[in-house]
């Protein structure tokens, strides 16, 4: 088929590569413009742009599509059979949704109608869902409201992280996109019941409230690592990022939540405890707990704070 591909982050790259490898004619790739990155703040192309250029594909990265009628006309002039959209990052106006012969098809990382919106992977883990998945849907003006073409689930286990779920859904979405294009299914309206929304995440979402249960804090760490990252603060105000922990929900203790219980970095929670296994101090890399403790022991009885300024 004659396709336009629209995506920006790592999640989108497997789908782009799979469509290209399958022999589809990708007439243009749309992605977000290069952004400043790293210490030098040099402009860096998105993962999709890098992959598209490697494949020799035409890349477009308009700053905005809203009221951008010249871009709408250029998009329509591509005369695509379909546009495949995967975490593009811009809202498509109706003129663009209507331009391809088969419309615009979105690879969405949830089992719609659950977790419409910006953070479906993280939200599913945070909520304690036992499964996630990918839905290929026909796009319409509403936020992830379009009819479904294909929907497949993957399990969420007690050790699933945002990274592992991201990678599984990214690969699944690429495979499903190929199957949908090979045999266009009849669209099915989304159920009216079960709609939930996944909000856009901020760094503040990573602040650990030790009054929560060990199970809730474990899910927060697994859901929000590597971004926005979870954090707490030491008694001197130093921000401590937490990369991994083991929940100990049956631990009985009397100290207040946030108290270090032993020399193995077991931290009291509102119910149960967690044992920290990966930590990071400002200006340092993420390290295992034993390496961290060699540089800065935390004595039993130390109280980690819940409130402090956001980490840089």
N, C-alpha and C positions, 0 to 999 in steps of 0.2 A: 504493500500500500504506500501511498504518498502521504507522509506524516510530517507534522510539526511536533517537536518535543519541547516541553516546558518544565524546567526544574532547576534547582540551585545547589542543594547540599549533597553530602556523601550518599544520603538515602536514595537519591534519584539516579546515581551513576549506573548501578547494575541494570536498570530498565533501559537506559539509553544504549548501553553496550549490547544488551540482548536484542533490542530492536534492530540495531545496525547489523549485528552478526546474522540475524535471521533473513537479511536481504531486503528489509523495508527501505524505501527511499525517504531519507530524512532530509527534507528540503530546508529546514531551519531549526535552530535550537535557541530557545529563549531562556535566559537566566538573569539573576540579579547582577547589577554592575560590579566590577571589582571594588573591594573595600580595603581601607587601611588595615594592616595586620602586623603583628610582631612588634618588637621594641623600636624598630625604625619607622613604623607606621607606613611602610611602602604598600602601594596598591597591590592586592593579591586577587587573582581571578578565582571564582568559585570552583568547587570540584567538578561541577557539570561543564563549565566553560573549558576547564583544562582537558577534560575527557573529549569534549566535542572538537577542540582544536587538534588534539592528537589523532582523531578520526577524520580530520579534514572537512568538518562540517561548518556550514555558515552559522555564525553566532550573532544573536541580537540581544542587547541588554538595555532596553528602555528604562529610564528612571521611574516612569509612571505610565499607566495605561488609562487613567481616568481622564476623560475629555480629550484624549489624544487621538483625534480622528485620523491624522495622517498615518499613525501606527496601525489603526484599525484597517485602513485601506491596504497598507502593505501586507498585513496578515491575510486579508481576504485574497489578495493577488497571488498568494502562494498556492491557491487552489488545492488545498490538502484534503485528503479523504477523512482524516481525523487528526486531532491534536491529543497527544498523551501528556497528561499533567501529573507531576509528582513533586509536591513540596516546592512549588515555584516561588511563592511568596508575594505575588501581586494578585489582586482581584480582577478577574476577566469581565469586561463589560459585555452586555448582551450582544452587541454587534460582533464580538470575537467568538462568543459561545456559539453563535449561529453560523459562522462562516464555513467551517469544514463540513463536508458532505455528511459525515456521520456524527458531527458534533465534537465536543471536547470530553475526553474520558479521563477521570481522575483516579490515581492510585492512592487510596487513603488507608492509613495505618491503624485501622480499628474495625471492629465488627459493627458497622452502622446499623441502627441509629445511635449506638452507644459511642460516646467520645467524638462527637463532632468538634471541630475546632483545631487549635494550634498545637496542643501537647498531648495527643492521644496515647503515645507510648508511655510517657511518664505518668499520666493520669491513671492508666490501667493498673500499673504497679502500685501506685500510692493508694488506690482504692481497695487493694487486695483482690482484684479480679483473678479468677483462675484460668482465664483464657483471653487472648487478644486475637488479632488476625488482620487480614487485608480485605478491603471492599473496593472493587472497581465499579465506579458509578458514572452515570451520564451527568455532566455538570449542568446546573441551572443557577439562577441568580441567588438563591438562598445559600446560607453557609452549610455546605455538605449535606444538602437536603435532597439531591437528585436521586432518581431511580437507580437501583442496583443491577449490575450486569453479572457479577460474580462475587462470591463472598466465601472466604476460607479461614478457618481458625487454626491457631497454634496455642499450646499450653503455656501458662505462666506458672512456674514452680517457685519453691521457697528460695531458690538461688538465682532466679532470673534477674538480670540487671537491665537498665535502660540500654546499655551497649549491646548485650547479647540479644535482646528483643529487637532492637533497631536492625541489627544485621540479619536476623532471621526474617523479619518482615520485608526488608529491602530486597532480599533474594526471592522471597515468595511473590512480591509484587511484580518483579520483572517477569517471572514465569507466567503469572496470571495475565499480564498484559498481552503476552504472545498468544495465549489461548483465547482470549477475548477477540483479538483481531482475526484469528484463524476461523472462528465460528461465532459471529456476533449473536450473543444470547438475547432473548426477549427481556427488556428492562422490567424490573419488579419494583413497585413503589416501596419505599421504606415504611416499616411499621410506625404507627402513630404513638405507640407505647414504647417506653424504654429509652427515650431521648435524653442524653446527657451531653454536657459541653466541657471541653478540655481547655482551660484558660491559657493565655500566653504566660509563660513563666518569667519570674524576675529573680534576682539574687536573694531577695528577702525570703523567697519560698524555701531556701536552703537552710535557714536558721533553725537549729534544733531546739525544741522545747522539751527539756528532760522530764517534764511532768507527764508527757505522753507515755504510752505503754512501750515495752521493748519491741513488740511486734510492729507497732506503728513507726517507730524510729528506724527499725531495720528496713522497712519498706521505703521510707523517705530517703535513706542513704542509697539503696539500690536503684531507686527511681531517678534521683537527681544527680548521680555521678555519671559522666564527668561534668555536665552543666545543668543547672547553675552551680552545682556543688553544694555539699552540706557543711555546716561549720558551727563551732561553738567558740567560747573564749576562755582563756586561762585567767587565773586571779589577777595577773598583772595587766590584763586587757589585750594580750596577744591573741590574734585570731588564729584558730586552729581548724584547718580544713580536715574533714574526715572522708576517706575514700572507701573504706570497707569496715564491716563489723559483723560480729556473730550475735544473734539475739539469744538471750537466756531468760525466756519468759517465766520460768518456774523459780527463779532466784528470789529468795526471801531476804529482806533487809529492812533496817529501820532508818538509816540516814535519809536526808531529804534528796529528792531527785537532782541529778547532776554531780553527786558525790562520788569520788574515786574510791572504790571499795577495796582494792588490793594493788599489788605491784605488777599485775598483768593487764592494767588498763580496763578493768571491769567498772562500768559506770552505772550507778543506780538510776532507774527510770521510775515513772509514776507507778508502774507495775512491772516487775521483773528487772532485768538489767541487760546491757549490751557490753560485749568485749570488743574494744577497738583494735583493728588489725592493720589498718593503713591510715597514715596521718601525714599532714603537711604543714610546716610552719612558713610564715612569710619569707619569700626569697629563697626557699628551698624546694626541692622536688618532693613528690609523694614518696614516702618510705614505709617499710614494715615497722610494726610496733616495737620490736626489739631494738632496731637501729635508732628509732626515735628516743626510746628510753635511755639508751647509752649516752645520748647528748643532753637529755633533759628528763631526769626522773620525775615522776609525779607521785608524791607520797599519798598513801591512803588517807582519806579525810579531805583532800583537796576538793574544792567545790568549783565545778565548771559553770560558767554563767550562761544564761539564755539571752541576755540583752547587752548589746554592744554595737558599735557602728558597723556598717556593712564591710565585708572584706573587699580589698581592691581587686 
